[in-house]
Amino acid sequence: MPRTKEFLHGTSLDFQDEIDKAEHFRLRVIQYTHLHEDWVIRKAKELANKIVVDDIVQQMKDANFSHKIWKGTFLSDNISFDKQKGKIYLKVRSVYETESGFDVALAREHGTRRHFIAPRVKLALSWITLGIRLFSKGHYVSGIKSLYIIRDTIKRKREQFQKEFLEEYYFWKMIQLPEIMNPARVS
Protein backbone atom coordinates (compact mmCIF):
# COMPACT_ATOMS: atom_id res chain seq x y z
CA MET A 1 0.00 0.00 0.00
CA PRO A 2 2.69 2.55 0.69
CA ARG A 3 3.83 2.37 -2.97
CA THR A 4 0.38 3.38 -4.23
CA LYS A 5 0.24 6.24 -1.84
CA GLU A 6 3.64 7.48 -3.04
CA PHE A 7 2.71 7.02 -6.71
CA LEU A 8 -0.49 9.10 -6.46
CA HIS A 9 1.01 11.64 -4.09
CA GLY A 10 0.87 15.11 -5.68
CA THR A 11 -1.12 14.08 -8.77
CA SER A 12 -4.51 15.37 -9.67
CA LEU A 13 -7.25 13.09 -10.96
CA ASP A 14 -9.22 16.01 -12.32
CA PHE A 15 -10.51 15.18 -15.84
CA GLN A 16 -12.28 18.50 -16.38
CA ASP A 17 -10.09 19.47 -19.37
CA GLU A 18 -10.84 16.18 -21.13
CA ILE A 19 -14.53 16.48 -20.33
CA ASP A 20 -14.59 20.03 -21.74
CA LYS A 21 -12.82 18.89 -24.93
CA ALA A 22 -15.26 15.99 -25.33
CA GLU A 23 -18.24 18.32 -24.84
CA HIS A 24 -16.82 20.80 -27.36
CA PHE A 25 -16.34 17.96 -29.88
CA ARG A 26 -19.89 16.67 -29.25
CA LEU A 27 -21.31 20.13 -29.98
CA ARG A 28 -19.30 20.37 -33.23
CA VAL A 29 -20.58 16.94 -34.31
CA ILE A 30 -24.15 18.11 -33.67
CA GLN A 31 -23.45 21.26 -35.70
CA TYR A 32 -21.93 19.14 -38.49
CA THR A 33 -24.97 16.85 -38.70
CA HIS A 34 -27.27 19.86 -38.68
CA LEU A 35 -25.40 21.67 -41.49
CA HIS A 36 -24.53 18.59 -43.55
CA GLU A 37 -27.64 18.19 -45.73
CA ASP A 38 -27.96 21.91 -46.49
CA TRP A 39 -24.27 22.12 -47.40
CA VAL A 40 -24.48 19.05 -49.67
CA ILE A 41 -27.50 20.39 -51.57
CA ARG A 42 -26.10 23.93 -51.87
CA LYS A 43 -22.66 22.76 -53.06
CA ALA A 44 -24.15 20.20 -55.48
CA LYS A 45 -26.34 22.87 -57.03
CA GLU A 46 -23.44 25.31 -57.32
CA LEU A 47 -21.13 22.77 -58.97
CA ALA A 48 -23.83 21.31 -61.24
CA ASN A 49 -24.63 24.78 -62.57
CA LYS A 50 -20.95 25.53 -63.15
CA ILE A 51 -19.90 22.17 -64.62
CA VAL A 52 -23.00 20.79 -66.35
CA VAL A 53 -25.63 23.44 -67.04
CA ASP A 54 -23.21 26.10 -68.30
CA ASP A 55 -21.76 23.55 -70.74
CA ILE A 56 -25.23 22.50 -71.94
CA VAL A 57 -26.22 26.13 -72.55
CA GLN A 58 -22.98 26.79 -74.46
CA GLN A 59 -23.55 23.74 -76.68
CA MET A 60 -27.11 24.91 -77.36
CA LYS A 61 -25.80 28.34 -78.37
CA ASP A 62 -23.18 26.69 -80.62
CA ALA A 63 -25.91 24.56 -82.25
CA ASN A 64 -27.95 27.75 -82.96
CA PHE A 65 -30.82 26.85 -80.64
CA SER A 66 -33.37 29.60 -80.10
CA HIS A 67 -32.48 31.85 -77.19
CA LYS A 68 -35.88 30.90 -75.73
CA ILE A 69 -34.64 27.31 -75.42
CA TRP A 70 -31.22 27.88 -73.88
CA LYS A 71 -32.52 30.60 -71.56
CA GLY A 72 -35.13 28.09 -70.39
CA THR A 73 -32.49 25.47 -69.53
CA PHE A 74 -31.74 25.27 -65.82
CA LEU A 75 -31.09 23.03 -62.85
CA SER A 76 -34.37 22.12 -61.16
CA ASP A 77 -34.86 23.28 -57.58
CA ASN A 78 -36.10 19.78 -56.81
CA ILE A 79 -32.77 18.40 -55.51
CA SER A 80 -32.84 15.43 -53.20
CA PHE A 81 -30.15 13.84 -51.09
CA ASP A 82 -30.41 10.23 -49.92
CA LYS A 83 -28.26 10.04 -46.78
CA GLN A 84 -28.41 6.24 -46.54
CA LYS A 85 -27.16 5.67 -50.08
CA GLY A 86 -25.01 8.81 -50.19
CA LYS A 87 -26.56 9.87 -53.51
CA ILE A 88 -27.61 13.27 -54.77
CA TYR A 89 -30.37 13.46 -57.37
CA LEU A 90 -30.27 16.48 -59.70
CA LYS A 91 -32.51 17.26 -62.67
CA VAL A 92 -31.65 19.50 -65.62
CA ARG A 93 -34.74 21.01 -67.20
CA SER A 94 -35.17 22.66 -70.57
CA VAL A 95 -38.56 24.29 -70.93
CA TYR A 96 -39.96 26.08 -73.96
CA GLU A 97 -43.46 25.37 -75.19
CA THR A 98 -45.34 27.09 -77.99
CA GLU A 99 -48.79 28.61 -77.47
CA SER A 100 -50.29 25.38 -78.79
CA GLY A 101 -48.45 23.33 -76.16
CA PHE A 102 -45.77 21.87 -78.42
CA ASP A 103 -42.58 21.33 -76.38
CA VAL A 104 -39.86 22.79 -78.61
CA ALA A 105 -37.06 22.11 -76.09
CA LEU A 106 -38.01 18.43 -75.93
CA ALA A 107 -38.19 18.25 -79.73
CA ARG A 108 -34.68 19.73 -80.02
CA GLU A 109 -33.32 17.17 -77.54
CA HIS A 110 -35.06 14.05 -78.86
CA GLY A 111 -35.77 15.12 -82.43
CA THR A 112 -38.95 14.83 -84.48
CA ARG A 113 -40.09 12.98 -87.58
CA ARG A 114 -41.34 14.60 -90.75
CA HIS A 115 -44.69 16.11 -89.83
CA PHE A 116 -47.45 18.41 -91.04
CA ILE A 117 -47.79 21.91 -89.64
CA ALA A 118 -50.84 24.11 -90.11
CA PRO A 119 -51.87 27.53 -88.85
CA ARG A 120 -53.84 27.45 -85.60
CA VAL A 121 -54.92 31.05 -85.18
CA LYS A 122 -54.51 32.78 -88.54
CA LEU A 123 -55.54 31.60 -92.00
CA ALA A 124 -51.98 31.01 -93.19
CA LEU A 125 -48.44 30.53 -92.00
CA SER A 126 -46.03 33.27 -93.02
CA TRP A 127 -42.24 33.49 -93.16
CA ILE A 128 -39.51 35.22 -95.13
CA THR A 129 -36.95 33.29 -97.20
CA LEU A 130 -34.32 35.06 -99.31
CA GLY A 131 -36.16 38.35 -98.85
CA ILE A 132 -39.45 36.96 -100.20
CA ARG A 133 -42.51 36.60 -97.96
CA LEU A 134 -44.05 33.15 -98.31
CA PHE A 135 -47.46 31.87 -97.17
CA SER A 136 -48.87 28.42 -96.58
CA LYS A 137 -52.17 26.98 -95.38
CA GLY A 138 -50.15 24.04 -94.09
CA HIS A 139 -47.29 21.89 -95.29
CA TYR A 140 -44.94 19.07 -94.30
CA VAL A 141 -41.64 19.92 -92.65
CA SER A 142 -38.64 17.68 -92.28
CA GLY A 143 -38.01 16.41 -88.80
CA ILE A 144 -35.48 17.85 -86.38
CA LYS A 145 -32.37 15.77 -85.81
CA SER A 146 -32.02 14.49 -82.23
CA LEU A 147 -28.94 16.00 -80.62
CA TYR A 148 -29.24 14.67 -77.04
CA ILE A 149 -27.16 17.57 -75.74
CA ILE A 150 -28.55 17.34 -72.21
CA ARG A 151 -28.30 13.56 -71.90
CA ASP A 152 -24.80 13.32 -73.38
CA THR A 153 -23.41 16.27 -71.40
CA ILE A 154 -24.68 14.82 -68.12
CA LYS A 155 -23.01 11.48 -68.91
CA ARG A 156 -19.78 13.16 -69.98
CA LYS A 157 -19.58 15.57 -67.02
CA ARG A 158 -20.70 13.17 -64.26
CA GLU A 159 -17.18 12.11 -63.23
CA GLN A 160 -15.84 15.67 -63.21
CA PHE A 161 -18.79 16.76 -61.06
CA GLN A 162 -18.27 13.87 -58.63
CA LYS A 163 -14.54 14.54 -58.37
CA GLU A 164 -14.94 18.26 -57.68
CA PHE A 165 -17.80 17.65 -55.25
CA LEU A 166 -15.79 15.10 -53.26
CA GLU A 167 -12.81 17.48 -53.08
CA GLU A 168 -15.02 20.28 -51.77
CA TYR A 169 -16.71 17.85 -49.35
CA TYR A 170 -13.37 16.64 -48.01
CA PHE A 171 -12.17 20.21 -47.36
CA TRP A 172 -15.47 21.13 -45.70
CA LYS A 173 -15.21 18.10 -43.41
CA MET A 174 -11.60 19.03 -42.61
CA ILE A 175 -12.79 22.41 -41.39
CA GLN A 176 -15.80 21.07 -39.50
CA LEU A 177 -14.25 18.01 -37.85
CA PRO A 178 -10.45 17.99 -38.06
CA GLU A 179 -10.20 15.29 -35.35
CA ILE A 180 -11.92 12.75 -37.59
CA MET A 181 -10.30 13.74 -40.88
CA ASN A 182 -6.75 14.03 -39.54
CA PRO A 183 -6.35 12.68 -35.99
CA ALA A 184 -2.60 13.40 -35.93
CA ARG A 185 -3.29 17.11 -36.38
CA VAL A 186 -5.23 17.40 -33.13
CA SER A 187 -3.60 16.61 -29.82
KOLRONU-634543 format. One record per residue: residue number from 1; residue in three letters; x, y negated, z negated of N, C-alpha, C in turn. Coordinates in steps of 0.05 Angstrom, whole numbers, plus 32768, in hexadecimal, padded with zeros to 4 digits. Atoms other than C-alpha are relative to their C-alpha. Layout:
! KOLRONU-634543
> NUM|Ala|X|Y|Z|X|Y|Z|X|Y|Z
...
END
This chain:
! KOLRONU-634543
> 1|Met|8010|8018|8000|8000|8000|8000|8011|7FE6|8000
> 2|Pro|7FF1|8019|8000|8036|7FCD|7FF2|8008|7FF8|801C
> 3|Arg|7FF7|8007|7FE5|804D|7FD1|803B|7FEA|7FF0|800F
> 4|Thr|8016|800E|7FF2|8008|7FBC|8055|7FFD|7FE4|7FF5
> 5|Lys|8002|801B|800C|8005|7F83|8025|8016|7FEE|800A
> 6|Glu|7FEA|8010|7FF5|8049|7F6A|803D|7FFC|7FFA|801E
> 7|Phe|8004|8003|7FE3|8036|7F74|8086|7FEB|7FEA|8006
> 8|Leu|8016|8014|7FFC|7FF6|7F4A|8081|8005|7FE6|7FF1
> 9|His|7FFB|8018|8010|8014|7F17|8052|8007|7FE8|8012
> 10|Gly|7FFB|8018|7FF0|8011|7ED2|8072|7FF4|8000|801B
> 11|Thr|800C|8000|7FE6|7FEA|7EE6|80AF|7FE2|7FF9|7FFD
> 12|Ser|801C|8007|8000|7FA6|7ECD|80C1|7FF0|8012|8013
> 13|Leu|8011|7FEF|7FF0|7F6F|7EFA|80DB|7FE8|7FF0|800C
> 14|Asp|8014|8011|7FF6|7F48|7EC0|80F6|7FFF|8003|801F
> 15|Phe|8003|7FFC|7FE3|7F2E|7ED0|813D|7FF0|7FEA|800D
> 16|Gln|8012|8015|7FF5|7F0A|7E8E|8148|8009|7FF7|801B
> 17|Asp|7FF7|8008|7FE6|7F36|7E7B|8183|7FF7|8013|8016
> 18|Glu|8009|7FEC|7FEC|7F27|7EBC|81A7|7FE2|8000|8003
> 19|Ile|801E|8002|7FFE|7EDD|7EB6|8197|7FF8|7FE8|8010
> 20|Asp|8006|8018|7FF0|7EDC|7E6F|81B3|8006|8005|801E
> 21|Lys|7FF9|7FFB|7FE4|7F00|7E86|81F3|7FEB|8013|800C
> 22|Ala|8014|7FED|7FF5|7ECF|7EC0|81FB|7FE5|7FF2|8005
> 23|Glu|8019|800F|7FFD|7E93|7E92|81F1|8002|7FED|8018
> 24|His|7FFB|8012|7FE9|7EB0|7E60|8223|7FFE|8010|801A
> 25|Phe|8001|7FEF|7FE8|7EB9|7E99|8256|7FE3|8009|8005
> 26|Arg|801C|7FF7|7FFD|7E72|7EB3|8249|7FEF|7FE9|800D
> 27|Leu|800F|8017|7FF5|7E56|7E6D|8258|8007|7FFB|801D
> 28|Arg|7FF8|8003|7FE4|7E7E|7E69|8299|7FF4|8016|8011
> 29|Val|800D|7FEA|7FF1|7E64|7EAD|82AE|7FE3|7FFB|8005
> 30|Ile|801C|8007|7FFD|7E1D|7E96|82A1|7FFD|7FEA|8016
> 31|Gln|8001|8015|7FEC|7E2B|7E57|82CA|8005|800B|801C
> 32|Tyr|7FFA|7FF3|7FE6|7E49|7E81|8302|7FE8|800F|800B
> 33|Thr|8017|7FF1|7FF6|7E0D|7EAF|8306|7FE9|7FED|8007
> 34|His|8015|8013|7FFA|7DDF|7E73|8306|8005|7FF1|801A
> 35|Leu|7FF9|800F|7FE8|7E04|7E4F|833E|8004|8011|8018
> 36|His|7FF8|7FEE|7FEB|7E15|7E8C|8367|7FEE|8000|8018
> 37|Glu|8012|7FFE|7FE9|7DD7|7E94|8393|7FFE|7FE6|800F
> 38|Asp|8002|801A|7FF2|7DD1|7E4A|83A2|8019|7FFA|8010
> 39|Trp|7FE6|8004|7FF2|7E1B|7E46|83B4|8001|8011|8019
> 40|Val|7FFF|7FEE|7FEA|7E16|7E83|83E1|7FEF|7FF6|8017
> 41|Ile|8012|8009|7FEB|7DDA|7E68|8407|800A|7FE6|800D
> 42|Arg|7FF6|801A|7FF6|7DF6|7E21|840D|8019|8004|8012
> 43|Lys|7FE7|7FFC|7FF1|7E3B|7E39|8425|7FFA|8010|801A
> 44|Ala|8007|7FF1|7FE8|7E1D|7E6C|8456|7FF3|7FEE|8015
> 45|Lys|800D|8012|7FED|7DF1|7E37|8475|8014|7FEC|800C
> 46|Glu|7FEC|8012|7FF7|7E2B|7E06|847A|8012|800D|8015
> 47|Leu|7FEE|7FF2|7FEE|7E59|7E39|849B|7FF2|8009|8019
> 48|Ala|8010|7FF6|7FE9|7E23|7E56|84C9|7FFB|7FE9|8013
> 49|Asn|8004|8018|7FEF|7E13|7E10|84E3|801A|7FF9|800F
> 50|Lys|7FE6|8008|7FF4|7E5D|7E01|84EF|800A|8015|8014
> 51|Ile|7FF4|7FEB|7FF0|7E72|7E45|850C|7FED|800A|8016
> 52|Val|8012|7FF3|7FED|7E34|7E60|852F|7FEF|7FEC|800F
> 53|Val|8014|8012|7FF3|7DFF|7E2B|853D|800E|7FEB|8012
> 54|Asp|7FF2|8014|7FEF|7E30|7DF6|8556|800A|800C|801A
> 55|Asp|7FF6|7FF2|7FE8|7E4D|7E29|8587|7FE9|8006|8012
> 56|Ile|8018|7FFA|7FEF|7E07|7E3E|859F|7FF7|7FE7|800E
> 57|Val|8008|801A|7FF4|7DF4|7DF5|85AB|8013|7FF8|8016
> 58|Gln|7FED|8008|7FEC|7E34|7DE8|85D1|7FFD|8012|8019
> 59|Gln|8004|7FEE|7FE8|7E29|7E25|85FE|7FE7|7FF9|800F
> 60|Met|8019|8008|7FF3|7DE2|7E0E|860B|8004|7FE6|8011
> 61|Lys|7FF9|8019|7FF2|7DFC|7DC9|861F|8010|8007|801A
> 62|Asp|7FF0|7FF8|7FEA|7E30|7DEA|864C|7FF0|800E|8016
> 63|Ala|8011|7FF2|7FED|7DFA|7E15|866D|7FE9|7FEE|800B
> 64|Asn|8014|8014|7FF7|7DD1|7DD5|867B|7FE4|8006|7FF7
> 65|Phe|801A|7FFD|800C|7D98|7DE7|864D|7FF4|7FE4|7FFB
> 66|Ser|800D|8019|8006|7D65|7DB0|8642|8008|7FF7|7FE4
> 67|His|7FF9|800A|801A|7D76|7D83|8608|7FEB|8007|7FEB
> 68|Lys|8016|7FF8|8012|7D32|7D96|85EB|8005|801C|7FF4
> 69|Ile|7FFA|7FE5|800A|7D4B|7DDE|85E4|8017|7FFF|7FEC
> 70|Trp|7FE9|7FFF|8012|7D90|7DD2|85C6|7FFC|7FEF|7FE7
> 71|Lys|8006|8010|8018|7D76|7D9C|8597|7FED|800F|7FEE
> 72|Gly|8013|7FF0|8010|7D41|7DCE|8580|800D|801A|7FF6
> 73|Thr|7FF2|7FE8|8009|7D76|7E03|856F|800D|7FF9|7FE5
> 74|Phe|7FF7|8005|801C|7D85|7E07|8524|8001|8019|7FF0
> 75|Leu|8000|7FEB|8013|7D92|7E33|84E9|7FE7|7FFE|7FEF
> 76|Ser|8018|8000|8010|7D51|7E46|84C7|8005|7FFB|7FE3
> 77|Asp|7FFD|8005|801C|7D47|7E2E|8480|7FFA|801A|7FF0
> 78|Asn|8007|7FE7|800D|7D2E|7E74|8470|8019|8013|7FFE
> 79|Ile|7FE7|7FF1|8005|7D71|7E90|8456|7FFB|8011|7FE7
> 80|Ser|8003|7FF0|8018|7D6F|7ECB|8428|801B|800E|7FF9
> 81|Phe|7FE8|7FF4|800A|7DA5|7EEB|83FE|7FF8|8018|7FEF
> 82|Asp|8005|7FE8|800F|7DA0|7F33|83E6|8018|8006|7FEE
> 83|Lys|7FEA|7FFD|8012|7DCB|7F37|83A8|8009|801D|7FFD
> 84|Gln|7FF9|7FE4|8003|7DC8|7F83|83A3|8011|800A|8017
> 85|Lys|7FF1|7FF7|7FE8|7DE1|7F8F|83EA|8017|7FED|8006
> 86|Gly|7FEB|8014|7FFA|7E0C|7F50|83EC|7FFE|7FF6|801C
> 87|Lys|8004|8008|7FE4|7DED|7F3B|842E|7FF1|7FE5|8001
> 88|Ile|800D|8019|7FFB|7DD8|7EF7|8447|7FF1|8002|801B
> 89|Tyr|800F|7FFE|7FE8|7DA1|7EF3|847B|7FFA|7FE3|800B
> 90|Leu|8002|801B|7FF3|7DA3|7EB6|84AA|7FF1|8004|801A
> 91|Lys|800E|7FFF|7FE7|7D76|7EA7|84E5|8006|7FE6|8010
> 92|Val|7FFC|8017|7FEE|7D87|7E7A|8520|7FE6|7FFE|8011
> 93|Arg|8019|8004|7FF1|7D49|7E5C|8540|8005|7FEC|8017
> 94|Ser|7FFF|8012|7FEA|7D41|7E3B|8583|7FE2|7FFC|8008
> 95|Val|801C|8005|7FFC|7CFD|7E1A|858B|7FFB|7FEA|8014
> 96|Tyr|800A|8015|7FED|7CE1|7DF6|85C7|7FE9|800D|8010
> 97|Glu|8017|7FF5|7FF2|7C9B|7E05|85E0|7FF3|7FE9|8010
> 98|Thr|800E|8014|7FEF|7C75|7DE2|8618|7FE5|7FFB|7FF4
> 99|Glu|801B|8006|800A|7C30|7DC4|860D|7FEE|8018|8003
> 100|Ser|8011|7FE9|7FFC|7C12|7E04|8628|8008|8017|7FED
> 101|Gly|7FF8|7FEB|8013|7C37|7E2D|85F3|8016|8013|800A
> 102|Phe|7FEA|7FEF|7FF6|7C6D|7E4B|8620|801A|7FFA|7FF2
> 103|Asp|7FE8|8004|800F|7CAC|7E55|85F8|8018|7FFF|8012
> 104|Val|7FEA|8004|7FED|7CE3|7E38|8624|801A|800A|7FF4
> 105|Ala|7FE7|7FF7|800D|7D1B|7E46|85F2|8002|801E|8001
> 106|Leu|8000|7FE3|7FFF|7D08|7E8F|85EF|8005|800A|801C
> 107|Ala|7FFC|7FF9|7FE4|7D04|7E93|863B|801D|7FFC|8008
> 108|Arg|7FE4|8005|7FF9|7D4A|7E75|8640|8013|8016|7FF4
> 109|Glu|7FEF|7FEB|800D|7D66|7EA9|860F|7FFC|801B|800D
> 110|His|8006|7FE5|7FF6|7D43|7EE7|8629|7FFB|8002|801E
> 111|Gly|8005|8000|7FE3|7D35|7ED2|8671|7FE2|8005|8006
> 112|Thr|801B|7FFB|7FF6|7CF5|7ED7|869A|8002|800E|801B
> 113|Arg|8003|7FF5|7FE5|7CDE|7EFC|86D8|7FF5|7FEB|8012
> 114|Arg|800D|8011|7FED|7CC5|7EDC|8717|7FE3|7FFE|7FF8
> 115|His|801C|8003|8009|7C82|7EBE|8705|7FF3|7FE8|800D
> 116|Phe|8010|8015|7FF3|7C4B|7E90|871D|7FFC|7FE9|7FEC
> 117|Ile|8007|8017|8011|7C44|7E4A|8701|7FEB|7FEF|800E
> 118|Ala|8016|8010|7FF5|7C07|7E1E|870A|7FFC|7FE8|7FEE
> 119|Pro|8005|8017|8011|7BF3|7DD9|86F1|7FEA|8007|7FEC
> 120|Arg|8014|7FFB|8015|7BCB|7DDB|86B0|7FEE|7FE8|7FFB
> 121|Val|800F|8018|8006|7BB6|7D93|86A8|7FF8|7FF1|8019
> 122|Lys|8004|8010|7FE7|7BBE|7D70|86EB|7FF8|8013|8016
> 123|Leu|8008|7FF0|7FE9|7BA9|7D88|8730|8018|800D|800E
> 124|Ala|7FE9|7FF5|7FF2|7BF0|7D94|8748|8019|7FFC|7FEF
> 125|Leu|7FE6|8004|800C|7C37|7D9D|8730|8010|7FED|8011
> 126|Ser|7FF1|8013|7FF1|7C67|7D67|8744|801D|7FFF|7FF7
> 127|Trp|7FE4|8002|8007|7CB3|7D62|8747|800F|7FF3|8018
> 128|Ile|7FF0|800D|7FEB|7CEA|7D40|876F|8018|8011|8006
> 129|Thr|7FE9|7FF1|7FF7|7D1D|7D66|8798|800C|7FF1|8017
> 130|Leu|7FF1|800E|7FEB|7D52|7D43|87C2|7FF2|7FE5|8007
> 131|Gly|800C|801A|7FFC|7D2D|7D01|87B9|7FE4|8001|800C
> 132|Ile|801B|7FFD|7FF4|7CEB|7D1D|87D4|7FED|800B|7FEA
> 133|Arg|8014|7FF6|8013|7CAE|7D24|87A7|7FF0|8017|800D
> 134|Leu|800E|7FE8|7FF7|7C8F|7D69|87AE|7FE9|8006|7FED
> 135|Phe|8018|7FF9|8010|7C4B|7D83|8797|7FF9|801D|8005
> 136|Ser|8008|7FE4|7FFC|7C2F|7DC8|878C|7FE8|8005|7FEE
> 137|Lys|8017|7FF8|8010|7BED|7DE4|8774|8006|801A|7FF0
> 138|Gly|7FF7|7FE8|800D|7C15|7E1F|875A|8012|8010|8012
> 139|His|7FEE|7FF1|7FEF|7C4E|7E4A|8772|8010|8013|7FEE
> 140|Tyr|7FEF|7FED|800F|7C7D|7E83|875E|801C|7FF3|7FFC
> 141|Val|7FE5|8009|8006|7CBF|7E72|873D|8011|8018|7FF9
> 142|Ser|7FEF|7FEA|8007|7CFB|7E9E|8736|8004|8001|7FE1
> 143|Gly|7FFD|7FFE|801D|7D08|7EB8|86F0|8019|7FF2|7FF6
> 144|Ile|7FE9|800C|800C|7D3A|7E9B|86C0|8012|8017|7FF6
> 145|Lys|7FED|7FEB|8008|7D79|7EC5|86B4|8003|7FFF|7FE2
> 146|Ser|7FFC|7FFE|801D|7D80|7EDE|866D|801D|7FFB|7FF9
> 147|Leu|7FE5|8007|8008|7DBD|7EC0|864C|8008|800B|7FE5
> 148|Tyr|7FFB|7FF5|801B|7DB7|7EDB|8605|8016|7FF0|7FF1
> 149|Ile|7FEC|8010|800D|7DE1|7EA1|85EB|7FFF|8003|7FE2
> 150|Ile|8003|7FFE|801D|7DC5|7EA5|85A4|8009|801C|7FF7
> 151|Arg|7FF9|7FE5|8008|7DCA|7EF1|859E|801E|8005|8002
> 152|Asp|7FE4|7FFA|7FFB|7E10|7EF6|85BC|8013|7FEF|7FEE
> 153|Thr|7FEF|8011|8011|7E2C|7EBB|8594|7FFF|800A|7FE3
> 154|Ile|8002|7FF5|801C|7E12|7ED8|8552|8012|8018|7FFE
> 155|Lys|7FEF|7FE8|8001|7E34|7F1A|8562|801D|7FF9|8001
> 156|Arg|7FE4|8007|7FFC|7E74|7EF9|8578|800C|7FF1|7FE7
> 157|Lys|7FF7|8011|8016|7E78|7EC9|853C|7FFD|800C|7FE5
> 158|Arg|8006|7FF3|801A|7E62|7EF9|8505|8019|8004|7FEF
> 159|Glu|7FE8|7FFA|800F|7EA8|7F0E|84F1|800E|7FE6|7FF6
> 160|Gln|7FF4|8019|8008|7EC3|7EC7|84F0|7FF1|7FF3|7FE9
> 161|Phe|8011|800A|8016|7E88|7EB1|84C5|8006|800F|7FE6
> 162|Gln|7FFB|7FF0|8018|7E93|7EEB|8495|801B|7FFA|7FF3
> 163|Lys|7FE5|8006|800A|7EDD|7EDD|848F|8002|7FE5|7FF2
> 164|Glu|7FFF|801A|800C|7ED5|7E93|8482|7FEF|7FFE|7FE6
> 165|Phe|8011|8000|8018|7E9C|7E9F|8451|800E|800E|7FE9
> 166|Leu|7FF2|7FF2|8016|7EC4|7ED2|8429|8018|7FF0|7FF5
> 167|Glu|7FEA|8012|8009|7F00|7EA2|8426|7FF5|7FEB|7FED
> 168|Glu|800C|8015|8011|7ED4|7E6A|840B|7FF5|800C|7FE6
> 169|Tyr|800B|7FF3|8018|7EB2|7E9B|83DB|8016|8007|7FEC
> 170|Tyr|7FE9|7FF9|8011|7EF5|7EB3|83C0|800A|7FE7|7FF1
> 171|Phe|7FF6|8018|800D|7F0D|7E6C|83B3|7FEC|7FF5|7FEC
> 172|Trp|8014|800A|8013|7ECB|7E59|8392|8000|8011|7FE6
> 173|Lys|7FFE|7FEE|8018|7ED0|7E96|8364|8019|7FFA|7FF0
> 174|Met|7FE7|8007|800E|7F18|7E83|8354|7FFC|7FE8|7FEE
> 175|Ile|8005|8018|800F|7F00|7E40|833C|7FED|8006|7FE9
> 176|Gln|8014|7FFA|8014|7EC4|7E5B|8316|800A|8013|7FEA
> 177|Leu|7FF8|7FEB|8013|7EE3|7E98|82F5|801D|8009|8005
> 178|Pro|7FE4|7FF9|7FFA|7F2F|7E98|82F9|8009|8019|7FF1
> 179|Glu|7FF8|7FE9|8010|7F34|7ECE|82C3|7FFB|801A|800F
> 180|Ile|8007|7FE8|7FF1|7F12|7F01|82F0|8010|8002|801A
> 181|Met|7FF3|8000|7FE6|7F32|7EED|8332|801E|8003|7FFD
> 182|Asn|7FE3|7FFF|8003|7F79|7EE7|8317|8007|8002|7FE2
> 183|Pro|7FFC|7FFE|801D|7F81|7F02|82D0|801C|7FF7|7FF6
> 184|Ala|7FE5|8008|8008|7FCC|7EF4|82CF|8003|7FE2|7FFC
> 185|Arg|7FFF|801D|8000|7FBE|7EAA|82D8|7FF7|7FF5|7FE5
> 186|Val|800C|8009|8019|7F97|7EA4|8297|800C|8010|7FE9
> 187|Ser|7FF4|7FF2|8017|7FB8|7EB4|8254|7FED|8002|7FE9
END
